[in-house]
Amino acid sequence: RPPQPGEISLAHQGVLFLDELPEFNRQVLESLREPLESGVITISRAAYQTVFPAQFQLIAAMNPCPCGYAGSAQDNCRCTHEQIHRYRAKLSGPLLDRVDMHVDVPTLPPELLVSANDVATENSQTVKTKVIKAHQIQQDRQKKCNAELTIKELEEHCVLSAESAYLLNEVIQKYQLSARVYHRIIKMARTIADLAASQSIAIEHLSEAMTFRCLDRTKSAYLP
């Protein structure tokens, strides 16, 4: 007493990177839910309550299974279905709802590592230029980043076409996704459209945004 800012508040206006995410205590992981949603962290005790700023970008990494080889073409996974399920179940649905992009990164084959310079990809400077331009588009349009848009502002700045709205509603109903996921998919689609310098959200932008989501949690490419 008095309470001091922890890692979440120290990452305010920056990036909080958590490696080996499922190895963190479940209570610690669940404490991320409030700041990811509201941008603040509240510490409540019997005699006082303190609010710290905590508006950060969360980046987390984890193995596909306890041994790390599930889905690998280079080595065989030694984990059982139950072990993989317990490992992945450490991340709750409400926490995953607040993570906008879920990206599987497969093991690179040796030949690609050797000839990495021959692969046609955008260099860092090109990506940086695109990101700065997309950020400026958002500032000119709404004076804030897409991630900070309220629901009312979403209705104004992220209007979907009839075709896109129908597709998103079908996906939401099929996978029983929450309203939080619904709005976050739209924000992601708006950002993808901004990176493409598109004034409107096209159906391809919405489709790409949905590919970054783990829509069906009952299935996994890693489970045997």
Residue, then its C-alpha position, 0 to 999 in steps of 0.5 A: r500500500p499504496p498499490q503500484p502500477g504493474e506490467i499492464s499499466l507499464a505497457h500503457q500506450g505500448v505493447l505487452f508481449l506475453d510468451e508461452l501464454p498458457e503457462f501464466n496463472r489462470q487468474v493473471l490471464e483473466s485479469l487482462r479482460e478488463p483493461l483489454e475492454s476498457g483501457v484501465i485496470t481497477i485495483s479494489r481493496a477493503a478501504y480504497q479503490t485505485v484505477f490505473p491507465a492500461q491502454f496497450q496492444l497485447i501480443a501473445a505467443m503459445n505452442p500448439c500443444p505442451c510438447g510443441y510439435a502438434g501439426s508439425a511436419q518435422d516431428n511427431c507430437r507426443c501429446t494425447h488429445e486430452q493433454i492438448h485440450r487441457y493445454r488450450a483450455k487454459l485460455s477462456g472464451p471471454l479472453l480469446d474474444r478480446v484477441d482480434m487476430h489468432v494466427d497459426v505460424p507453422t514450422l518453416p521447412p529448412e529449404l525456405l530458411v536457407s533461401a529466405n532472401d529469395v522469397a517475394t515479400e513486402n519489406s519492413q519499409t513498405v509495411k511501415t509506409k502502409v501502416i502510417k498511411a492507414h493510421q492517417i486515414q483513420q485520424d482524418r476520418q474519425k480522429k481516433c484509431n479503429a480499435e477505439l471506436t464506440i458502437k455508435e461510431l461503428e455504425e457511422h464509419c463502418v457501414l457494411s454493404a447488404e452482401s457483407a452484412y448478410l455474410l457476417n450475420e450468417v457467420i455469427q449465427k452459425y458459430q454463436l459468436s458474441a456481440r463483442v466478436y461481431h464488433r471486433i470483426i467489423k473494426m478489423a475489416r475497417t482496418i484492412a480496408d484502410l490498409a488497402a486505401s479503400q473508402s468502403i468495407a468490401i466483402e473481401h475485407l470482411s472475409e479476410a478479417m474473419t480468417f483471423r478469428c478462431l470461429d469454431r472452438t470445437k475444432s482445431a487442426y492440432l487435435p489428433 
